[in-house]
Amino acid sequence: MPKWKTILKTLYTLILNILYVTLVAQVILLLFLFKTYLLQKGYDQNIVNSLPSLLVAVASQVFSFIYKIILKQITIFENHKTVSDYEGSLISKASLITFIINFYSIFIFAYFSDFLASSYICQIKTTDTNKK
């Protein structure tokens, strides 16, 4: 196979991986914005704190499952010369994408905490029980 075809296939799979990570990031961000919506609408605090976190956990598992299916097809498409090249590509992609999917929400809290602290995302609804 000509070198340019190999480079083109690798570039194609790289673009697919970037698009997938972007999709995952957008869905997780939307779930955080969903928490803001719930806070603004005045829903019960237990629901506001639990539901978005549960949805992020479920979304992470769903995206991991879908990516495992896609991953094998993408790696086969690259048409590696040896089994060790195939397995190395499979493992590196799986590790990187799984890491991103599982730790993206932690990354958001760590690096955007100033923004999150000023928004509704990190606020909780409290009631003053000491009022007379």
BELSULTA-V660035 format. One record per residue. N is the residue number from 1. RES is the residue in one letter. SS is DSSP state (~ for helix, > for strand, _ for the rest). D_FIRST is the distance of its C-alpha to the first C-alpha in whole Angstrom. Layout:
# BELSULTA-V660035
N/RES/SS/D_FIRST
N/RES/SS/D_FIRST
This chain:
# BELSULTA-V660035
1/M/_/0
2/P/_/4
3/K/~/6
4/W/~/8
5/K/~/7
6/T/~/7
7/I/~/11
8/L/~/11
9/K/~/11
10/T/~/13
11/L/~/16
12/Y/~/16
13/T/~/17
14/L/~/19
15/I/~/21
16/L/~/22
17/N/~/23
18/I/~/25
19/L/~/27
20/Y/~/27
21/V/~/29
22/T/~/31
23/L/~/32
24/V/~/33
25/A/~/35
26/Q/~/37
27/V/~/38
28/I/~/40
29/L/~/41
30/L/~/43
31/L/~/44
32/F/~/46
33/L/~/47
34/F/~/48
35/K/~/51
36/T/~/52
37/Y/~/53
38/L/~/55
39/L/~/57
40/Q/~/58
41/K/~/59
42/G/_/61
43/Y/_/59
44/D/_/61
45/Q/~/59
46/N/~/58
47/I/~/56
48/V/~/55
49/N/~/54
50/S/~/52
51/L/~/50
52/P/~/48
53/S/~/47
54/L/~/47
55/L/~/44
56/V/~/42
57/A/~/42
58/V/~/41
59/A/~/39
60/S/~/37
61/Q/~/37
62/V/~/36
63/F/~/33
64/S/~/32
65/F/~/32
66/I/~/30
67/Y/~/27
68/K/~/27
69/I/~/26
70/I/~/23
71/L/~/22
72/K/~/20
73/Q/~/19
74/I/~/17
75/T/~/16
76/I/~/15
77/F/~/13
78/E/~/11
79/N/_/9
80/H/_/10
81/K/_/10
82/T/_/14
83/V/~/17
84/S/~/18
85/D/~/15
86/Y/~/16
87/E/~/19
88/G/~/20
89/S/~/18
90/L/~/20
91/I/~/23
92/S/~/23
93/K/~/23
94/A/~/25
95/S/~/28
96/L/~/27
97/I/~/28
98/T/~/31
99/F/~/32
100/I/~/32
101/I/~/34
102/N/~/36
103/F/~/38
104/Y/~/37
105/S/~/41
106/I/~/42
107/F/~/40
108/I/~/42
109/F/~/45
110/A/~/45
111/Y/~/44
112/F/_/46
113/S/~/49
114/D/~/51
115/F/~/50
116/L/~/50
117/A/~/54
118/S/~/55
119/S/_/53
120/Y/~/54
121/I/~/51
122/C/~/53
123/Q/_/57
124/I/_/59
125/K/_/62
126/T/_/65
127/T/_/68
128/D/_/71
129/T/_/73
130/N/_/76
131/K/_/77
132/K/_/81
